[in-house]
């Protein structure tokens, strides 16, 4: 099973990297971009086959290491292993 995890700064947290990217896009003519949030994307290959247990384990990983719950939000989805 594979977990796809996205970690982003909470909306109330200043995101200077996102602001810089937004300004750069605007400068290049992409004026329709009004806000950018920069985060992290992780792909985790899991040996766990049970979806409920895998979800619980990824939740624990996010809470304990992958995201700083004070300043970041996270979300994830699970994908079954593709057929060989």
N, C-alpha and C positions, 0 to 999 in steps of 0.2 A: 504494500500500500504506500501511497505517496501523500504527504501533507504539503499543501501550498500555503505559506504563511505570509501575510502582509502586516507590517508594523509601521504605524504613522504617528507623528506627533498629535497630541490631543489638540482640538480646535482652539483651546484657550492658551496654548503654548506658542510663543513666538517661533517662527520657522525661518531664520535668516537665509538658509540655503534655498528654501522654496521661494522666498522673496527675490533672491538674486536670479533664479531661473525665470521667474515671471517677468522681471525687468528685462532680461536678455531676450526673451521671446517677444515682448512688446517692442523692443528696439529693432528686432529683425522683421517687424511688420505683422506679427501675430497678435494684433491688438484685441482680439476677441478673448484672449486669456486674461482672466481677472484675478485668479488665485491659483497658486501651486503649493502643494504640500509634498515634501520629499521624505521618503521613508525607506524601509528595507523590505526586500523580497527574499524569502528563503524557501527552498525545496528540500524536504526531508524524506528520505527513503526509509520506510519502516518495515520491520520484519513481522509486525503484528497484523494478523489477517482479520481479526474481529473489529468491525467498524466502531462499535461502541467503546471498546477498550482503547482503540487507537485514538479516537476523539478525546477521551479522557486523558490519555498520556500527552497528547499534543497540547491540550489545555494546560496541563501541569508544566510542560516545558516553557510555554509562553509566559506563564505567571512567575516561574522561578528564574528564567534566564533570558529568553529571547526578547522580552519587552519589559521596559521600565514602567510599571503600572501607574506611577506618579505622573509621568509626562507623556506616555504613549498609549495608544489604543492598538489592538490587534484583531485580526480576523483570520480564519483559515478554512480551507476546505480539504476534504479527503478525496483522493482518486484511487480507484481499484487498480491493481497492476494490470497493464495491458496483456491480452492473451498472446502467447508466444507464436 
